[in-house]
Amino acid sequence: MHEMRKTGGYMTVEISALLPIILMVLWMFFSYLFYFMNCGIAQGIMEEAVQKAADVKITGAEYDTGKLSYQKVNQKLITGNVISSNKSGNIKAEKEMKEQLRRHLFMAEVSLVRVSTTPLRVSAKIKTRSAVVAGDFLSMFGICLFEYEGNDQAQGDFEIDQIRRWNALEGAMD
């Protein structure tokens, strides 16, 4: 009877020594899965917002609804200013990306969201950092694990909108 207690006692000590190691490995594995999930979420949010901002830039459509005023488009064609100078899409895209990322990322924080515009292109850049055990400690030594940096560019639906504009002009002239 005394031998059973002794063996049971040693096993408890061994398991209590291994259990933190096993839990740490499991936590790192799940952190790895969450990191890839967050990368996909961040890329999807960025692509959607950049496309909307590009449509605002190219066509002058409303950011939230995507509505396009053909009267305004026709007026731009008549005056020769085909590309909109509206930059409100950048500000709205940045705001939307920050809000969506903050709402949807799991165990991660957003460190950078930037949207920039050239005459025909809208670009975005985001950086996120997952909250991983010992991640801050490793970053002190320049080892940056579980950090995501994404870039995306969009031109808007310029060709399709040109066809729509010409159809609207032909309908107005008939």
N, C-alpha and C positions, 0 to 999 in steps of 0.2 A: 504494500500500500504506500509506503514511504517512497518507493522508486517511481510510482506513477506521478506523484506530486512533483518530484524532482524533474522528471522529463517534461511535464507540462509547464513548469516554471521556466525552463530553458527555451522552450518553444515560444512562450510569450515574449521573452526578451528578444529573441531573434525577429519575431514578427514586428515587435514595436520598433526595432531598429530599421527594418526594411519598409515598413508601411509609409513613412514620410518620403522615401525615395520613390516608391511605386506611385504615390499620389502626385509627386512632382513631375514624374514622367507623363502621367495621364494629363495633368494640367497643361504641360507643354504641348502635348499632342492636340488637345482641344484648342489651345491658343493658336496653333498652326492652322487648324481648320477654320477658326473664326477669322483669322487673317485673310485667308483666301476668299471666304464669304464676303468680307468687307471690301476686298479689292474689286470683286464683281459688282457689288452694290454701288461703290463709288464711281466706277467706270460707267455704269448704266445711267446714273443720275447726271453725270457730267455730259455724256453724249446727248441726252434728251434736252438739257438746258442750253447747250451750245447750239444745237440745231434750231431751237426756238429763237435764240438771240440772232442767229444768222438770218433767219426768215424776217425778223424785225428789221435788221440792217439792210437786207437786199430789197425787200418788198415794202417795208413800212407798215407791215401788219401789226395788229395788237399782240402783245406778248402773251397774255393769259389765254385768249380765245383763239388767236390765229386768224381772226377776221381781217379781211382785206377789202378796203374801200376802192372799188373800181373807179369811182369818180376821182379820187386822189391819184390813183395810178395813171389814169388818162391825162390828168392835169400835168403830172410829172413828165409824161411822154411828150406832151405838147411843148413844155418848157425846156425839154432836153435833159432834165435831171432824172435819169432812170434809177440811179442808186440812191437810196434814202440816206440822209445824214443823221438819222435818228439813232442815238447811242443809248437810249433808255433800256434797250434790250440787254446791254452789258451789265448794268446795275441790277436789273431785275434777275438776270441769270445768276449773278454772284450771290444775291440774296437768297434765291431759290435753292441754289446748290448748298449753301451753308445750312439752311433750314432743313433740307432733306437729308443731308449727311448727318447732321446732329440727331435727327429723328430716327434714322435707320441703321446707323453703324452700331455694332455690338462690341463693347469693351474697346473702343477706339476713340481718339480725339482728332479733330481736324486742325491742322497747323497752318494751312495756306489754301486760299481759294482766290484765284485771279482770272479775270476775263479781259482779253484785249482784242482790239479790232484794227484791221487794215481795211482799205477800201472795199475789197470783195471777200474778206475772210474774217471769221471770228475764231479766236483761239482761247482755250482754257487750260489752266494748270491747277492741280490740287495735290496736297500732301496730307497724308493721314499717318497716325502712329497708333499701333495697337498697344493696349495696356497688358504687358506680359510680365510675369514674375522675373525680377532681376533685369528688366529691360533698361531701366534708368541707370542701374549700376554699370551695365556694359556700355551704354552710350557715353559715360565719362571717359572711357578708353578709346572712343572712336568707333566702336562696334555698333552698328545700327541695324538691329534685327527687327523684323516685323514693321517696317516703315514702307508706305506705298506712295509713289509719286506718279501721277497720271497726267497725260497731255491729250488734248483732242482739238481738232479743227473742223470747221464746217464752212461751206460756201453758200448755203441756202439753196432754195429750189429756183435758181435763176432762169434756167432754160424753160422749165415748165411755166413759170410766171410770164416769160416773154410771149409764149404762145397764147396764154390767157389774155394778156394785154392786147395782142394783135386781134384776137377774136372780139374783144370788147370794143376796140376801135372800129373794126369792120361793122359790128352791129350798130354802133353809134352813127356811122356814116351812111348806112342804108336807109 
